[in-house]
Amino acid sequence: MKSGHPCPKCGSTGIEHFESVRAGDGPLAVGHVLAGAFAVFSQFEAFACRNCGFTEFYRK
């Protein structure tokens, strides 16, 4: 589902790209307490469908 490909779940072409899961605000944000547990996600990038929310992670 990388940019330029439709969502495999709903077929939408509206795709958002995120560099990593992080603490703070945003659709892929986690609480500050959990941020350390998700440090491994900084090695990944995420592509999320704007229509249905389906998300895929790819190793950078």
C-alpha distance matrix in Angstrom:
0.0 3.8 6.4 7.6 5.2 6.1 5.7 6.9 9.8 11.3 9.9 10.2 9.1 10.4 8.0 10.2 10.3 12.8 14.8 16.2 17.8 21.3 24.5 25.4 23.8 20.2 17.5 16.9 20.6 22.9 26.7 28.8 30.3 27.0 25.6 27.3 25.8 22.3 23.2 21.2 18.0 19.0 17.9 14.2 11.7 9.6 6.8 8.3 8.6 12.0 13.2 13.0 12.1 9.6 8.5 7.0 9.4 9.7 13.3 14.6
3.8 0.0 3.8 6.3 5.8 8.3 8.8 10.6 13.4 14.5 12.8 12.2 10.1 10.8 7.8 9.1 8.2 11.0 12.5 14.6 16.8 20.1 23.5 24.4 23.0 19.5 17.4 16.6 20.2 22.8 26.5 28.2 29.9 26.8 25.0 26.5 25.5 21.8 22.1 20.3 17.0 17.3 16.1 12.6 9.8 8.6 6.2 9.0 10.1 13.0 15.0 15.4 14.0 12.0 10.1 8.3 9.3 8.7 11.8 12.2
6.4 3.8 0.0 3.8 5.6 8.1 9.7 12.4 14.9 15.1 12.9 11.4 8.4 8.8 6.3 7.9 7.6 11.1 13.0 15.7 18.1 21.0 24.2 24.6 22.8 19.3 17.5 17.4 20.9 23.9 27.5 29.2 31.3 28.4 26.4 28.2 27.6 23.8 24.1 22.6 19.2 19.0 18.2 14.9 11.6 10.4 7.5 9.7 10.1 12.1 14.4 15.7 14.6 13.6 12.1 11.3 12.4 11.9 14.7 14.3
7.6 6.3 3.8 0.0 3.8 6.7 9.6 12.2 15.0 14.6 11.6 10.5 7.2 9.0 8.0 10.6 11.1 14.8 16.8 19.5 21.8 24.7 27.9 28.1 26.0 22.4 20.5 20.8 24.3 27.3 31.0 32.8 34.9 32.0 30.1 32.0 31.2 27.4 27.8 26.2 22.8 22.7 21.8 18.5 15.3 13.9 10.8 12.3 11.7 13.4 15.0 16.6 16.4 15.3 14.6 13.9 15.5 14.9 17.8 17.5
5.2 5.8 5.6 3.8 0.0 3.8 6.7 8.6 11.7 11.8 8.9 8.8 6.6 9.2 8.3 11.5 12.2 15.6 17.8 19.9 21.8 25.0 28.2 28.7 26.6 23.0 20.5 20.6 24.3 27.0 30.8 32.8 34.6 31.5 29.9 31.8 30.6 26.9 27.6 25.8 22.5 23.0 21.9 18.3 15.5 13.6 10.4 11.5 10.5 13.0 13.8 14.8 14.9 13.1 12.9 12.1 14.3 14.1 17.4 17.9
6.1 8.3 8.1 6.7 3.8 0.0 3.8 6.2 8.7 8.1 5.1 5.4 4.5 7.6 7.8 11.5 13.2 16.5 19.2 20.9 22.2 25.4 28.3 28.5 26.2 22.4 19.6 20.2 23.9 26.6 30.3 32.7 34.4 31.3 30.1 32.2 30.8 27.3 28.5 26.9 23.4 24.4 23.6 19.9 17.0 14.4 10.8 10.7 8.6 10.9 10.9 11.8 12.6 11.1 12.0 12.0 15.0 15.8 19.4 20.3
5.7 8.8 9.7 9.6 6.7 3.8 0.0 3.8 5.4 5.7 4.6 5.3 6.3 8.0 7.6 10.8 12.7 15.4 18.3 19.4 20.1 23.4 26.1 26.5 24.2 20.5 17.3 17.8 21.5 23.9 27.6 30.2 31.7 28.5 27.7 29.9 28.2 24.8 26.5 24.9 21.4 22.9 22.3 18.5 15.9 12.8 9.4 8.4 6.2 9.3 8.9 8.7 9.5 7.5 8.9 9.6 13.1 14.6 18.4 19.9
6.9 10.6 12.4 12.2 8.6 6.2 3.8 0.0 3.8 6.0 5.7 8.3 9.8 11.8 11.3 14.2 15.6 18.0 20.5 21.2 21.7 25.2 28.0 28.7 26.7 23.1 19.7 19.7 23.5 25.4 29.0 31.7 32.8 29.4 28.9 30.8 28.7 25.6 27.3 25.4 22.2 24.1 23.2 19.5 17.4 14.5 11.7 11.0 9.4 12.6 11.7 10.5 11.3 8.5 10.0 10.0 13.6 15.0 18.8 20.8
9.8 13.4 14.9 15.0 11.7 8.7 5.4 3.8 0.0 3.8 6.1 8.3 11.0 12.3 12.2 14.9 16.8 18.8 21.6 21.8 21.8 25.1 27.4 28.0 25.8 22.3 18.7 19.1 22.6 24.3 27.8 30.8 31.8 28.5 28.4 30.6 28.4 25.4 27.7 26.0 22.8 25.0 24.6 20.9 18.9 15.5 12.9 11.1 8.9 11.7 9.9 7.9 9.4 7.0 9.8 11.0 14.8 17.0 20.8 23.0
11.3 14.5 15.1 14.6 11.8 8.1 5.7 6.0 3.8 0.0 3.8 5.6 9.1 10.5 11.5 14.6 17.2 19.6 22.8 23.4 23.4 26.5 28.6 28.6 26.1 22.5 19.0 20.1 23.7 25.7 29.1 32.2 33.5 30.5 30.2 32.7 30.8 27.7 29.9 28.6 25.2 27.0 26.9 23.1 20.6 17.2 14.0 11.8 8.6 10.3 7.8 6.9 9.6 8.6 11.8 13.5 17.3 19.5 23.3 25.1
9.9 12.8 12.9 11.6 8.9 5.1 4.6 5.7 6.1 3.8 0.0 3.8 6.5 9.1 10.5 14.1 16.6 19.5 22.6 23.8 24.3 27.5 29.9 29.9 27.3 23.6 20.4 21.5 25.1 27.5 31.1 33.9 35.4 32.4 31.7 34.1 32.4 29.1 30.9 29.4 25.9 27.4 26.9 23.1 20.4 17.3 13.8 12.3 9.2 10.9 9.1 9.5 11.8 10.6 13.0 14.1 17.7 19.2 22.9 24.4
10.2 12.2 11.4 10.5 8.8 5.4 5.3 8.3 8.3 5.6 3.8 0.0 3.8 5.6 7.8 11.3 14.3 17.4 20.7 22.2 22.8 25.6 27.9 27.6 24.7 21.0 18.1 19.6 23.2 25.9 29.4 32.1 34.0 31.2 30.3 32.9 31.6 28.2 29.9 28.7 25.1 26.2 26.2 22.4 19.3 16.1 12.4 10.6 7.1 7.9 6.5 8.3 10.4 10.3 12.5 14.1 17.4 19.1 22.8 23.7
9.1 10.1 8.4 7.2 6.6 4.5 6.3 9.8 11.0 9.1 6.5 3.8 0.0 3.8 5.9 9.6 12.3 15.8 19.0 21.0 22.2 24.9 27.5 27.1 24.4 20.6 18.2 19.5 23.1 26.1 29.6 32.0 34.1 31.4 30.1 32.6 31.6 28.0 29.2 28.1 24.4 25.0 24.8 21.1 17.8 15.1 11.3 10.4 7.7 8.4 8.7 11.0 12.1 11.9 13.0 14.0 16.9 17.9 21.4 21.8
10.4 10.8 8.8 9.0 9.2 7.6 8.0 11.8 12.3 10.5 9.1 5.6 3.8 0.0 3.8 6.8 10.2 13.5 16.9 18.8 19.8 22.2 24.5 23.9 21.0 17.2 15.0 16.7 20.1 23.3 26.7 29.1 31.4 28.9 27.6 30.3 29.6 26.0 27.2 26.6 22.8 23.2 23.6 20.0 16.5 13.6 10.0 8.5 6.0 5.4 6.9 9.8 10.2 11.1 12.0 13.7 16.3 17.7 21.1 21.2
8.0 7.8 6.3 8.0 8.3 7.8 7.6 11.3 12.2 11.5 10.5 7.8 5.9 3.8 0.0 3.8 6.7 10.0 13.3 15.3 16.5 19.1 21.7 21.5 19.0 15.2 13.0 14.0 17.5 20.7 24.3 26.4 28.7 26.0 24.5 27.0 26.3 22.7 23.7 22.9 19.1 19.5 19.8 16.2 12.7 9.9 6.3 5.6 4.7 5.8 8.4 10.2 9.3 9.6 9.3 10.6 12.7 14.1 17.4 17.5
10.2 9.1 7.9 10.6 11.5 11.5 10.8 14.2 14.9 14.6 14.1 11.3 9.6 6.8 3.8 0.0 3.8 6.7 10.2 12.2 13.5 15.7 18.3 18.0 15.5 11.9 10.2 11.1 14.4 17.8 21.2 23.2 25.7 23.2 21.4 24.0 23.7 20.0 20.9 20.5 16.7 16.7 17.5 14.3 10.6 8.1 5.5 5.2 6.4 6.6 10.2 11.7 9.7 10.5 9.3 10.7 11.9 13.4 16.2 16.0
10.3 8.2 7.6 11.1 12.2 13.2 12.7 15.6 16.8 17.2 16.6 14.3 12.3 10.2 6.7 3.8 0.0 3.8 6.8 9.3 11.4 13.8 16.9 17.1 15.4 12.1 10.9 10.6 13.7 17.0 20.5 21.9 24.4 21.8 19.6 21.8 21.7 17.9 18.2 17.7 14.0 13.5 14.1 11.0 7.3 5.8 4.7 6.6 9.1 10.2 13.7 14.6 12.1 12.1 9.7 9.9 10.0 10.8 13.1 12.4
12.8 11.0 11.1 14.8 15.6 16.5 15.4 18.0 18.8 19.6 19.5 17.4 15.8 13.5 10.0 6.7 3.8 0.0 3.8 5.7 7.8 10.0 13.2 13.8 12.7 9.8 9.1 7.9 10.6 13.7 17.1 18.3 20.8 18.3 15.9 18.1 18.2 14.5 14.7 14.6 10.9 10.3 11.6 8.9 5.7 5.0 6.3 8.0 11.3 12.2 15.8 16.1 12.9 13.1 10.1 10.4 9.4 10.5 12.1 11.4
14.8 12.5 13.0 16.8 17.8 19.2 18.3 20.5 21.6 22.8 22.6 20.7 19.0 16.9 13.3 10.2 6.8 3.8 0.0 3.8 7.3 9.2 12.8 14.1 13.9 11.8 11.8 9.7 11.5 14.1 17.3 17.8 20.1 17.7 14.8 16.4 16.8 13.2 12.4 12.3 9.1 7.3 8.6 6.9 4.5 6.4 8.9 11.3 14.8 16.0 19.5 19.6 16.3 16.1 12.7 12.0 9.8 9.9 10.3 8.8
16.2 14.6 15.7 19.5 19.9 20.9 19.4 21.2 21.8 23.4 23.8 22.2 21.0 18.8 15.3 12.2 9.3 5.7 3.8 0.0 3.8 6.2 9.9 12.0 12.4 10.9 10.7 7.7 9.0 10.9 14.1 14.6 16.6 14.0 11.2 12.8 13.1 9.4 9.0 9.2 5.9 4.9 7.3 6.0 5.4 6.8 10.1 11.9 15.6 16.9 20.2 19.6 16.0 15.7 12.2 11.8 9.2 10.1 10.2 9.8
17.8 16.8 18.1 21.8 21.8 22.2 20.1 21.7 21.8 23.4 24.3 22.8 22.2 19.8 16.5 13.5 11.4 7.8 7.3 3.8 0.0 3.8 7.2 9.6 10.3 9.2 8.9 5.3 5.8 7.2 10.5 11.5 13.4 10.7 8.3 10.6 10.6 7.0 7.9 9.0 5.8 6.5 9.5 8.4 8.3 8.4 11.5 12.2 15.9 16.9 19.9 18.9 15.1 15.2 12.0 12.3 10.3 12.2 12.6 13.0
21.3 20.1 21.0 24.7 25.0 25.4 23.4 25.2 25.1 26.5 27.5 25.6 24.9 22.2 19.1 15.7 13.8 10.0 9.2 6.2 3.8 0.0 3.8 6.5 8.3 8.6 9.7 6.8 5.1 6.1 8.4 8.5 11.1 9.3 6.3 9.1 10.3 7.6 7.9 10.4 8.3 7.9 11.6 11.4 11.5 11.8 14.8 15.2 18.6 19.1 22.2 21.4 17.6 18.3 15.4 16.0 14.0 15.8 15.8 15.6
24.5 23.5 24.2 27.9 28.2 28.3 26.1 28.0 27.4 28.6 29.9 27.9 27.5 24.5 21.7 18.3 16.9 13.2 12.8 9.9 7.2 3.8 0.0 3.8 6.9 8.7 10.6 8.5 5.2 5.0 5.6 5.3 8.5 7.9 5.4 8.9 10.6 9.1 9.8 12.9 11.5 11.3 15.1 15.1 15.2 15.2 17.9 17.8 20.9 20.9 23.8 23.0 19.3 20.5 18.0 19.1 17.4 19.4 19.4 19.3
25.4 24.4 24.6 28.1 28.7 28.5 26.5 28.7 28.0 28.6 29.9 27.6 27.1 23.9 21.5 18.0 17.1 13.8 14.1 12.0 9.6 6.5 3.8 0.0 3.8 6.9 9.7 9.1 5.7 6.7 6.8 7.0 10.7 10.8 9.0 12.5 14.3 12.7 13.6 16.5 14.7 14.3 18.0 17.6 17.0 16.6 18.7 18.1 20.8 20.1 23.0 22.6 19.2 21.0 19.0 20.6 19.4 21.6 22.0 21.7
23.8 23.0 22.8 26.0 26.6 26.2 24.2 26.7 25.8 26.1 27.3 24.7 24.4 21.0 19.0 15.5 15.4 12.7 13.9 12.4 10.3 8.3 6.9 3.8 0.0 3.8 7.1 7.9 5.5 8.0 9.0 10.3 13.8 13.4 12.0 15.6 16.9 14.8 16.0 18.5 16.0 15.8 19.3 18.2 16.8 15.8 17.1 16.0 18.2 17.1 19.9 19.8 16.7 19.0 17.4 19.6 19.0 21.4 22.4 22.1
20.2 19.5 19.3 22.4 23.0 22.4 20.5 23.1 22.3 22.5 23.6 21.0 20.6 17.2 15.2 11.9 12.1 9.8 11.8 10.9 9.2 8.6 8.7 6.9 3.8 0.0 3.8 5.6 5.2 8.7 11.0 12.9 16.0 14.8 13.3 16.9 17.5 14.9 16.3 18.0 15.0 15.0 18.1 16.3 14.4 12.8 13.7 12.3 14.5 13.4 16.3 16.4 13.3 15.6 14.1 16.4 16.3 18.8 20.3 20.1
17.5 17.4 17.5 20.5 20.5 19.6 17.3 19.7 18.7 19.0 20.4 18.1 18.2 15.0 13.0 10.2 10.9 9.1 11.8 10.7 8.9 9.7 10.6 9.7 7.1 3.8 0.0 3.8 5.7 8.9 11.9 14.5 16.9 15.1 14.1 17.5 17.4 14.5 16.5 17.6 14.2 15.1 17.6 15.2 13.2 10.8 11.3 9.3 11.4 10.7 13.4 13.0 9.6 11.9 10.7 13.5 13.9 16.9 18.9 19.3
16.9 16.6 17.4 20.8 20.6 20.2 17.8 19.7 19.1 20.1 21.5 19.6 19.5 16.7 14.0 11.1 10.6 7.9 9.7 7.7 5.3 6.8 8.5 9.1 7.9 5.6 3.8 0.0 3.8 6.7 10.3 12.6 14.7 12.3 11.1 14.3 13.9 10.8 12.8 13.8 10.5 11.6 14.2 12.1 10.7 8.8 10.5 9.5 12.5 12.9 15.6 14.7 10.9 12.1 9.9 11.8 11.4 14.3 15.9 16.6
20.6 20.2 20.9 24.3 24.3 23.9 21.5 23.5 22.6 23.7 25.1 23.2 23.1 20.1 17.5 14.4 13.7 10.6 11.5 9.0 5.8 5.1 5.2 5.7 5.5 5.2 5.7 3.8 0.0 3.8 6.9 9.0 11.5 9.8 8.5 12.1 12.4 10.0 11.9 13.9 11.3 12.1 15.3 14.0 13.3 12.1 14.1 13.3 16.2 16.1 18.8 17.9 14.2 15.6 13.6 15.4 14.5 17.2 18.2 18.6
22.9 22.8 23.9 27.3 27.0 26.6 23.9 25.4 24.3 25.7 27.5 25.9 26.1 23.3 20.7 17.8 17.0 13.7 14.1 10.9 7.2 6.1 5.0 6.7 8.0 8.7 8.9 6.7 3.8 0.0 3.8 6.5 8.2 6.2 6.1 9.7 9.7 8.2 10.8 13.1 11.3 12.7 16.0 15.2 15.3 14.4 16.8 16.0 18.9 19.1 21.4 19.9 16.3 17.4 15.4 17.0 15.9 18.6 19.3 20.1
26.7 26.5 27.5 31.0 30.8 30.3 27.6 29.0 27.8 29.1 31.1 29.4 29.6 26.7 24.3 21.2 20.5 17.1 17.3 14.1 10.5 8.4 5.6 6.8 9.0 11.0 11.9 10.3 6.9 3.8 0.0 3.8 5.4 5.3 6.2 9.6 10.2 10.1 12.3 15.2 14.2 15.3 18.7 18.5 18.8 18.1 20.6 19.7 22.4 22.3 24.5 23.1 19.6 20.9 19.1 20.7 19.6 22.2 22.6 23.2
28.8 28.2 29.2 32.8 32.8 32.7 30.2 31.7 30.8 32.2 33.9 32.1 32.0 29.1 26.4 23.2 21.9 18.3 17.8 14.6 11.5 8.5 5.3 7.0 10.3 12.9 14.5 12.6 9.0 6.5 3.8 0.0 3.8 5.5 5.1 7.8 9.8 10.2 11.4 14.8 14.5 14.9 18.5 19.0 19.7 19.7 22.5 22.1 25.1 25.1 27.6 26.3 22.8 23.9 21.7 22.9 21.2 23.4 23.1 23.4
30.3 29.9 31.3 34.9 34.6 34.4 31.7 32.8 31.8 33.5 35.4 34.0 34.1 31.4 28.7 25.7 24.4 20.8 20.1 16.6 13.4 11.1 8.5 10.7 13.8 16.0 16.9 14.7 11.5 8.2 5.4 3.8 0.0 3.8 5.7 7.1 8.3 10.0 11.6 14.8 15.2 16.2 19.4 20.1 21.4 21.4 24.3 23.9 26.9 27.3 29.5 27.8 24.3 25.0 22.9 23.9 22.1 24.4 24.0 24.7
27.0 26.8 28.4 32.0 31.5 31.3 28.5 29.4 28.5 30.5 32.4 31.2 31.4 28.9 26.0 23.2 21.8 18.3 17.7 14.0 10.7 9.3 7.9 10.8 13.4 14.8 15.1 12.3 9.8 6.2 5.3 5.5 3.8 0.0 3.8 5.5 5.3 6.7 9.1 11.8 12.0 13.6 16.6 17.0 18.4 18.3 21.3 21.0 24.2 24.9 27.0 25.2 21.5 21.9 19.7 20.4 18.6 21.0 20.7 21.8
25.6 25.0 26.4 30.1 29.9 30.1 27.7 28.9 28.4 30.2 31.7 30.3 30.1 27.6 24.5 21.4 19.6 15.9 14.8 11.2 8.3 6.3 5.4 9.0 12.0 13.3 14.1 11.1 8.5 6.1 6.2 5.1 5.7 3.8 0.0 3.8 5.5 5.3 6.5 9.8 9.8 10.6 13.9 14.6 16.0 16.4 19.6 19.9 23.2 24.0 26.5 25.1 21.3 21.7 19.0 19.5 17.3 19.1 18.6 19.1
27.3 26.5 28.2 32.0 31.8 32.2 29.9 30.8 30.6 32.7 34.1 32.9 32.6 30.3 27.0 24.0 21.8 18.1 16.4 12.8 10.6 9.1 8.9 12.5 15.6 16.9 17.5 14.3 12.1 9.7 9.6 7.8 7.1 5.5 3.8 0.0 3.8 5.3 5.2 8.5 10.0 10.6 13.4 15.0 17.1 18.2 21.7 22.4 25.9 27.0 29.6 28.0 24.2 24.1 21.1 21.0 18.4 19.8 18.5 19.1
25.8 25.5 27.6 31.2 30.6 30.8 28.2 28.7 28.4 30.8 32.4 31.6 31.6 29.6 26.3 23.7 21.7 18.2 16.8 13.1 10.6 10.3 10.6 14.3 16.9 17.5 17.4 13.9 12.4 9.7 10.2 9.8 8.3 5.3 5.5 3.8 0.0 3.8 5.7 7.5 9.1 11.0 13.2 14.3 16.6 17.3 20.7 21.3 24.7 26.1 28.4 26.4 22.7 22.2 19.4 19.2 16.7 18.4 17.4 18.7
22.3 21.8 23.8 27.4 26.9 27.3 24.8 25.6 25.4 27.7 29.1 28.2 28.0 26.0 22.7 20.0 17.9 14.5 13.2 9.4 7.0 7.6 9.1 12.7 14.8 14.9 14.5 10.8 10.0 8.2 10.1 10.2 10.0 6.7 5.3 5.3 3.8 0.0 3.8 5.3 5.6 7.8 10.2 10.8 12.9 13.5 17.0 17.8 21.3 22.8 25.3 23.5 19.7 19.2 16.1 15.8 13.2 15.0 14.2 15.4
23.2 22.1 24.1 27.8 27.6 28.5 26.5 27.3 27.7 29.9 30.9 29.9 29.2 27.2 23.7 20.9 18.2 14.7 12.4 9.0 7.9 7.9 9.8 13.6 16.0 16.3 16.5 12.8 11.9 10.8 12.3 11.4 11.6 9.1 6.5 5.2 5.7 3.8 0.0 3.8 5.3 5.8 8.2 10.1 12.6 14.3 18.0 19.4 23.1 24.6 27.4 25.9 22.2 21.5 18.2 17.3 14.2 15.0 13.5 13.9
21.2 20.3 22.6 26.2 25.8 26.9 24.9 25.4 26.0 28.6 29.4 28.7 28.1 26.6 22.9 20.5 17.7 14.6 12.3 9.2 9.0 10.4 12.9 16.5 18.5 18.0 17.6 13.8 13.9 13.1 15.2 14.8 14.8 11.8 9.8 8.5 7.5 5.3 3.8 0.0 3.8 5.4 6.0 7.9 11.2 13.0 16.8 18.6 22.3 24.4 27.0 25.4 21.7 20.5 16.9 15.4 12.0 12.4 10.5 11.6
18.0 17.0 19.2 22.8 22.5 23.4 21.4 22.2 22.8 25.2 25.9 25.1 24.4 22.8 19.1 16.7 14.0 10.9 9.1 5.9 5.8 8.3 11.5 14.7 16.0 15.0 14.2 10.5 11.3 11.3 14.2 14.5 15.2 12.0 9.8 10.0 9.1 5.6 5.3 3.8 0.0 3.8 5.1 5.3 7.8 9.3 13.1 14.9 18.6 20.6 23.3 21.8 18.2 17.1 13.5 12.2 8.9 9.8 8.8 9.9
19.0 17.3 19.0 22.7 23.0 24.4 22.9 24.1 25.0 27.0 27.4 26.2 25.0 23.2 19.5 16.7 13.5 10.3 7.3 4.9 6.5 7.9 11.3 14.3 15.8 15.0 15.1 11.6 12.1 12.7 15.3 14.9 16.2 13.6 10.6 10.6 11.0 7.8 5.8 5.4 3.8 0.0 3.8 5.4 7.6 10.1 13.8 16.0 19.8 21.5 24.6 23.7 20.0 19.2 15.5 14.2 10.8 10.8 9.2 8.7
17.9 16.1 18.2 21.8 21.9 23.6 22.3 23.2 24.6 26.9 26.9 26.2 24.8 23.6 19.8 17.5 14.1 11.6 8.6 7.3 9.5 11.6 15.1 18.0 19.3 18.1 17.6 14.2 15.3 16.0 18.7 18.5 19.4 16.6 13.9 13.4 13.2 10.2 8.2 6.0 5.1 3.8 0.0 3.8 7.1 10.3 13.8 16.6 20.3 22.5 25.4 24.5 21.0 19.6 15.8 13.6 9.8 8.6 6.0 5.8
14.2 12.6 14.9 18.5 18.3 19.9 18.5 19.5 20.9 23.1 23.1 22.4 21.1 20.0 16.2 14.3 11.0 8.9 6.9 6.0 8.4 11.4 15.1 17.6 18.2 16.3 15.2 12.1 14.0 15.2 18.5 19.0 20.1 17.0 14.6 15.0 14.3 10.8 10.1 7.9 5.3 5.4 3.8 0.0 3.8 6.6 10.1 13.0 16.6 19.0 21.8 20.9 17.5 16.0 12.1 9.9 6.2 5.4 4.4 5.1
11.7 9.8 11.6 15.3 15.5 17.0 15.9 17.4 18.9 20.6 20.4 19.3 17.8 16.5 12.7 10.6 7.3 5.7 4.5 5.4 8.3 11.5 15.2 17.0 16.8 14.4 13.2 10.7 13.3 15.3 18.8 19.7 21.4 18.4 16.0 17.1 16.6 12.9 12.6 11.2 7.8 7.6 7.1 3.8 0.0 3.8 6.9 10.1 13.6 15.8 18.8 18.4 15.2 14.0 10.2 8.4 5.7 5.4 6.4 6.2
9.6 8.6 10.4 13.9 13.6 14.4 12.8 14.5 15.5 17.2 17.3 16.1 15.1 13.6 9.9 8.1 5.8 5.0 6.4 6.8 8.4 11.8 15.2 16.6 15.8 12.8 10.8 8.8 12.1 14.4 18.1 19.7 21.4 18.3 16.4 18.2 17.3 13.5 14.3 13.0 9.3 10.1 10.3 6.6 3.8 0.0 3.8 6.4 10.1 12.4 15.2 14.6 11.4 10.2 6.6 5.6 4.4 6.3 8.9 9.7
6.8 6.2 7.5 10.8 10.4 10.8 9.4 11.7 12.9 14.0 13.8 12.4 11.3 10.0 6.3 5.5 4.7 6.3 8.9 10.1 11.5 14.8 17.9 18.7 17.1 13.7 11.3 10.5 14.1 16.8 20.6 22.5 24.3 21.3 19.6 21.7 20.7 17.0 18.0 16.8 13.1 13.8 13.8 10.1 6.9 3.8 0.0 3.8 6.9 9.5 12.2 12.1 9.5 8.4 5.6 5.4 6.6 8.2 11.5 12.2
8.3 9.0 9.7 12.3 11.5 10.7 8.4 11.0 11.1 11.8 12.3 10.6 10.4 8.5 5.6 5.2 6.6 8.0 11.3 11.9 12.2 15.2 17.8 18.1 16.0 12.3 9.3 9.5 13.3 16.0 19.7 22.1 23.9 21.0 19.9 22.4 21.3 17.8 19.4 18.6 14.9 16.0 16.6 13.0 10.1 6.4 3.8 0.0 3.8 6.3 8.8 8.5 5.8 5.6 4.2 6.6 8.8 11.4 14.8 15.7
8.6 10.1 10.1 11.7 10.5 8.6 6.2 9.4 8.9 8.6 9.2 7.1 7.7 6.0 4.7 6.4 9.1 11.3 14.8 15.6 15.9 18.6 20.9 20.8 18.2 14.5 11.4 12.5 16.2 18.9 22.4 25.1 26.9 24.2 23.2 25.9 24.7 21.3 23.1 22.3 18.6 19.8 20.3 16.6 13.6 10.1 6.9 3.8 0.0 3.8 5.4 5.8 4.8 5.3 6.4 9.0 12.0 14.4 18.0 19.0
12.0 13.0 12.1 13.4 13.0 10.9 9.3 12.6 11.7 10.3 10.9 7.9 8.4 5.4 5.8 6.6 10.2 12.2 16.0 16.9 16.9 19.1 20.9 20.1 17.1 13.4 10.7 12.9 16.1 19.1 22.3 25.1 27.3 24.9 24.0 27.0 26.1 22.8 24.6 24.4 20.6 21.5 22.5 19.0 15.8 12.4 9.5 6.3 3.8 0.0 3.8 6.1 5.8 8.2 9.5 12.4 15.1 17.5 20.9 21.5
13.2 15.0 14.4 15.0 13.8 10.9 8.9 11.7 9.9 7.8 9.1 6.5 8.7 6.9 8.4 10.2 13.7 15.8 19.5 20.2 19.9 22.2 23.8 23.0 19.9 16.3 13.4 15.6 18.8 21.4 24.5 27.6 29.5 27.0 26.5 29.6 28.4 25.3 27.4 27.0 23.3 24.6 25.4 21.8 18.8 15.2 12.2 8.8 5.4 3.8 0.0 3.8 6.0 8.3 10.9 14.0 17.2 19.8 23.3 24.4
13.0 15.4 15.7 16.6 14.8 11.8 8.7 10.5 7.9 6.9 9.5 8.3 11.0 9.8 10.2 11.7 14.6 16.1 19.6 19.6 18.9 21.4 23.0 22.6 19.8 16.4 13.0 14.7 17.9 19.9 23.1 26.3 27.8 25.2 25.1 28.0 26.4 23.5 25.9 25.4 21.8 23.7 24.5 20.9 18.4 14.6 12.1 8.5 5.8 6.1 3.8 0.0 3.8 5.7 9.1 12.4 15.8 18.8 22.3 23.9
12.1 14.0 14.6 16.4 14.9 12.6 9.5 11.3 9.4 9.6 11.8 10.4 12.1 10.2 9.3 9.7 12.1 12.9 16.3 16.0 15.1 17.6 19.3 19.2 16.7 13.3 9.6 10.9 14.2 16.3 19.6 22.8 24.3 21.5 21.3 24.2 22.7 19.7 22.2 21.7 18.2 20.0 21.0 17.5 15.2 11.4 9.5 5.8 4.8 5.8 6.0 3.8 0.0 3.8 6.2 9.9 12.8 16.1 19.4 21.0
9.6 12.0 13.6 15.3 13.1 11.1 7.5 8.5 7.0 8.6 10.6 10.3 11.9 11.1 9.6 10.5 12.1 13.1 16.1 15.7 15.2 18.3 20.5 21.0 19.0 15.6 11.9 12.1 15.6 17.4 20.9 23.9 25.0 21.9 21.7 24.1 22.2 19.2 21.5 20.5 17.1 19.2 19.6 16.0 14.0 10.2 8.4 5.6 5.3 8.2 8.3 5.7 3.8 0.0 3.8 7.0 10.4 13.6 17.1 19.1
8.5 10.1 12.1 14.6 12.9 12.0 8.9 10.0 9.8 11.8 13.0 12.5 13.0 12.0 9.3 9.3 9.7 10.1 12.7 12.2 12.0 15.4 18.0 19.0 17.4 14.1 10.7 9.9 13.6 15.4 19.1 21.7 22.9 19.7 19.0 21.1 19.4 16.1 18.2 16.9 13.5 15.5 15.8 12.1 10.2 6.6 5.6 4.2 6.4 9.5 10.9 9.1 6.2 3.8 0.0 3.8 6.8 10.1 13.5 15.5
7.0 8.3 11.3 13.9 12.1 12.0 9.6 10.0 11.0 13.5 14.1 14.1 14.0 13.7 10.6 10.7 9.9 10.4 12.0 11.8 12.3 16.0 19.1 20.6 19.6 16.4 13.5 11.8 15.4 17.0 20.7 22.9 23.9 20.4 19.5 21.0 19.2 15.8 17.3 15.4 12.2 14.2 13.6 9.9 8.4 5.6 5.4 6.6 9.0 12.4 14.0 12.4 9.9 7.0 3.8 0.0 3.8 6.7 10.3 12.6
9.4 9.3 12.4 15.5 14.3 15.0 13.1 13.6 14.8 17.3 17.7 17.4 16.9 16.3 12.7 11.9 10.0 9.4 9.8 9.2 10.3 14.0 17.4 19.4 19.0 16.3 13.9 11.4 14.5 15.9 19.6 21.2 22.1 18.6 17.3 18.4 16.7 13.2 14.2 12.0 8.9 10.8 9.8 6.2 5.7 4.4 6.6 8.8 12.0 15.1 17.2 15.8 12.8 10.4 6.8 3.8 0.0 3.8 6.8 9.3
9.7 8.7 11.9 14.9 14.1 15.8 14.6 15.0 17.0 19.5 19.2 19.1 17.9 17.7 14.1 13.4 10.8 10.5 9.9 10.1 12.2 15.8 19.4 21.6 21.4 18.8 16.9 14.3 17.2 18.6 22.2 23.4 24.4 21.0 19.1 19.8 18.4 15.0 15.0 12.4 9.8 10.8 8.6 5.4 5.4 6.3 8.2 11.4 14.4 17.5 19.8 18.8 16.1 13.6 10.1 6.7 3.8 0.0 3.8 6.3
13.3 11.8 14.7 17.8 17.4 19.4 18.4 18.8 20.8 23.3 22.9 22.8 21.4 21.1 17.4 16.2 13.1 12.1 10.3 10.2 12.6 15.8 19.4 22.0 22.4 20.3 18.9 15.9 18.2 19.3 22.6 23.1 24.0 20.7 18.6 18.5 17.4 14.2 13.5 10.5 8.8 9.2 6.0 4.4 6.4 8.9 11.5 14.8 18.0 20.9 23.3 22.3 19.4 17.1 13.5 10.3 6.8 3.8 0.0 3.8
14.6 12.2 14.3 17.5 17.9 20.3 19.9 20.8 23.0 25.1 24.4 23.7 21.8 21.2 17.5 16.0 12.4 11.4 8.8 9.8 13.0 15.6 19.3 21.7 22.1 20.1 19.3 16.6 18.6 20.1 23.2 23.4 24.7 21.8 19.1 19.1 18.7 15.4 13.9 11.6 9.9 8.7 5.8 5.1 6.2 9.7 12.2 15.7 19.0 21.5 24.4 23.9 21.0 19.1 15.5 12.6 9.3 6.3 3.8 0.0
